[in-house]
Amino acid sequence: MSKKVLLAAPRGYCAGVDRAVISVEKALDLYGAPVYVRKQIVHNKHVVATLEARGAIFVEETDEVPEGALVVFSAHGVSPQVHADAASRNLRTIDATCPLVTKVHHEARRFVEEDLEILLIGHAGHEEVEGTAGEAVGNVQIIDGLDHINEIKVRDENKVAWLTQTTLSVDETLATVAALRKRFPNIIDPPSDDICYATQNRQVAIKEIAPRADLVLVVGSTNSSNSVRLVEVAKEYGTPNAYLIDFAAEAQESWLEGVETIGVTSGASVPEILVRDLLEWLAVRGFDDVETVTATQESLLFALPPELRKELKIAGLDTVIHQK
C-alpha cells in the first residue's frame, strides 16, 4: 500500500496571531514577568502554555488584574466596555486585537452612526463576537446558523446591515448571507469581505486536499473557530474522516487502518512545530512521502500595537515582526 501525506499550504500562523503572540513575548522582554493577558491571547493550548512558562498570567476579566498593572488584550478583540473597565482600574493596556477584527469593529460603529440595525453572523459566546457586539450595544442581533432567520424581527426592514465573525466557514457564511438577503432584500453589505484572508486561504487549501485524502488531520484547539471549520470543510469536500488534535500524541493508530493518503493542515493559531511533530509521528508509521499542496502564497505582516512599539523604541529594542 502506497502511503502519502498531502500537506496544506498555507497553514498555521496568520499575521494577526503572529502579531498577538509576539506582542506578549516583547512585553515580557520589556517589562519582565508578570504580564497579564485577558482571555487566551490566541486559541491554542501550546501557545498559552509556552507564554505561561515565560511569566504571562491569563485571566478572564480585567478585575482579576492588580490595579495599575499591565494587561494585553487578545487577538479576538474587546468591547469598549472592557477598555473602560481597564481604565477605571488604571491598568496599562496593550491592544493586540487583530487589525482585521478592528476593521469589523469600525464597520459596526459606522453602521450604528447610520442608524442601521446589525445582524452579526457568528458563534454566540465567542470572544470576537462579544467584542464586535459591544461596539453596537442594543443594535446587534447574533445570527448563529440558518435555523431562526425567518423569525428575526427588526425595527425597520429597510435599515438593516450584516457583519460576520472573521473565522467562519466561507461556504456557510455565503449561505447565511443569501438567506438573510432573501428575508431582507434591502440588507446592506459591509464595505469589504469580513472573513479573514488566512481563514479563507486555509479553507481553500483543504478543499483541494479533501477529495484526494482518506483521512484529514487538523492541528488545532477545540476552542479555535477556524480550526474547527477546517475539519468541517474537509468532510464537506470529500474526505471520509477528519479529526482535530492539539498534539501528535492525540492521534490514534486506529485512524490509519486502511488509509493510504492523509491530509494535514493546521489552524491559524497553531505554531509550525506542532505540525512537524505530527509529520514525524506519521513518518514513523510509514507516511513519510510528503507532498505540499499550495493553494496560495501569504506575505502579509502587521505592525506591533503602537503603544508597545513606542516603548520598545525608547528601550532600543527591535519593533519589527519578521517574516517566518
Protein Blocks (a to p, Z undefined) as FASTA:
>chain_A
ZZdddddddehjdfklmmmmmmmmmmmmmnopadddehjfbacfklmmmmmmnopacdfb
fklpcghiacdddfkopafklmmmmmmnopacddfbdfklmmmmmmmmmmmmnopacddd
ddehiaklmmmmmmmghiaccdebjklmmmpccfblklccddddfkbcfklmmmmmmmmm
mmmmmbccdfbdfbdfklmmmmmmmmmmmmmpcbdcdeddfklmklmmmmmmmmmnopab
dcddfbfklpcfklmgopabdcddddfkbcfklmmmmmmmmmmnopabccdddfbdcfbd
cdddfklmmmmmmnopafbdcdZZ
